[in-house]
Amino acid sequence: MSDKWFTVGKLVNTHGIRGEVKMLSFTDFPDVRFAPGSKLTLHDPQSPATATVEVVSAREQKGTYVVRLKGCDNINEVERYKGWDIKVTETELAPLEEGEYYYHEIVGCRVVTEEGEELGVISEVLSPGANHVWVVDRPHGKQVLLPVIDDVVLDVNVKDKLVTVRLMEGLI
């Protein structure tokens, strides 16, 4: 089993007295994570404690998911999990379409221009609106914000951790 864990959500509160919980989703695949029968691994952020639970049912409600867990029929059985993170291993990540990447695959990639000029290393992925923005840390301290659009990002090679870009006027 992989030792690398990825946070896909957080159990933020209980819901009612019949054992349901409210979960925030940090994933693009909530229909997979919260599907009946799926297993979730809960991690206590304050200790190394973990718990594996199974989803019985889930419904979206006001930006969260109200989830019923197998074997949890009252508030006392789920109260202890408030604030715990929902994590998956690398092998449990949902497969992506060609040309799609997980944030952890992009962060750390070297960025070069189509002319071969080294720009820096991607340190963060932002999601401000219509498209993602990659934050590139330059060797001299100044950051470059690259919009993730076809006109700018020419090639992404996650295996070699290398991104080739075409700089638009005004980006640097």
N, C-alpha and C positions, 0 to 999 in steps of 0.2 A: 504494500500500500504506500502511496505517495506521502511524504512528510510535508509537502507544500499545500497550504490551505488558502482558499480564496473566499473572502466574505461576500455573500450574495444577499444578505438581509440582516434584520435585527428583530428580535422578539421584544416589542416595546411595552406591552401591557396585557393584562387580562381583559376579557370581554364577557361581562355577565357573570353568573355564578355556576354555569354548567360546564366549565372547563375550556371554553374557547379562548383563544389568544389573538392579539393584534400583532401583525408582523409588517415591518417596512421592507419593501423589495428594493434591492440595489442591483438587480439583474435585468437584462433585456429578455429573459426567458421565465417570467413568473408562471406562465401556464405549465411549464415543465416542473419547476421547483415546487409549486403548490398543488400539483395534480393529486387526486386521490391515489393512495398507495405509494407515493414517493417518500423516500426516507430523507430526513434532514438531520444534520449533525449540529447540535447546539454547543457553543463554547462559552464558558464563563470568562468574561474579560478580566476578572479579578483573581482568577486561579486557573490551574491547569484542568479543571473539571470539564467534562464533556458529557453529552447525553445524545443518544440517537433516538429519534421519534419518527412516527409514521403519520402522514397526513390522511385523515379520514374524509374531510371536506374543506373547501375554502371558497370564499367569495370576496370580491373586491368591494370595499366600502370607504369612501372619502379618502382616497390615496393610500390606504393600507389594505391588508388582507386579513380577514377574520378567518382563523383556521381552527378546526377541531382536530385534536391529536388522538390517536388510538390509545385507549386505556386511561384517558384523562377525562373524567366525567364531572369534576367539580373544581371550583376555583383553587382549592387547597393543593391540588395535584399539579397545577401549572404556575402558581404564584412564585415559586423559587426560580423560574426561568426568566423572569422580567429582567430586561437589560442584556440578555445573552445574545451573542452573535450567531448568525446562521452561516455555516461555512460548508464548502465542498472541496474535494481534492481535485487535483489537476485532471485525473482520469474521469471525473464526474462532470467536467465542463461540457456544455452543449457544443456540438460541432457547428462550425461556421461555414458560410458560403465562401466561395473563392473571392478574394479581394477584401474580406472582412478579417479583423484582428481583435484580439483581446487587448485591453490597456496594458497588461503586464508584458505582452509581447512587444509593444511599441516603446514603452519606457526603457531607456538604456540604449536604444539604437543610435548609431552614428548617422549624421546627416551630411550629405555632400551635394554640391550643385551638379548640374549636368556637365559642367566644365571640369569637375573634379575638385573644386575648392571645398575644403573641410569647413563646415559651419559650426559643428558642436554636437552635443548629445541631447536627445529628447529626455526631459526630466519630468514632464507632466502632460496629461491630456485634459483639456478643458471642453466643456459642452455648453457654450453660451447661447446657442440658438440653432440657426439653420444648418450649421456644420460644426464638426469638432475643430479644435485648434490645438496644435502640438506646440508646447513650450520647449524651445531649444536653448540650452545653456551654452553660451559661447566661451571660448577659452579666456577672453578678456573681461568676463563678468557681465556683459550686457546680454540680455535675452532676446531671442527672435520668436515672434508668434507666427506660426505657419498655419494658414487655413488649410484644412484637409479637403481640397477640391482637386478635380482632375487637372486643372491648369497648373497647379503647383506641385502636387505629389505625382512624380512620374513612375517611381518603382519602389516597392516595399519588399525587402528580403529579410524576413524575421529570422531565418536560419542563420544568416551571416550578420544579423543585427545592423543592417545598412539600409538607409532610405535615401533615394536620389530625388532631388527637387529642382524645379525651375523657379527662380526668384522673380516675383512680380515687382514692378517698380514701386518703391516706397516701403518694402518689407524690412529693409535694413537701413 
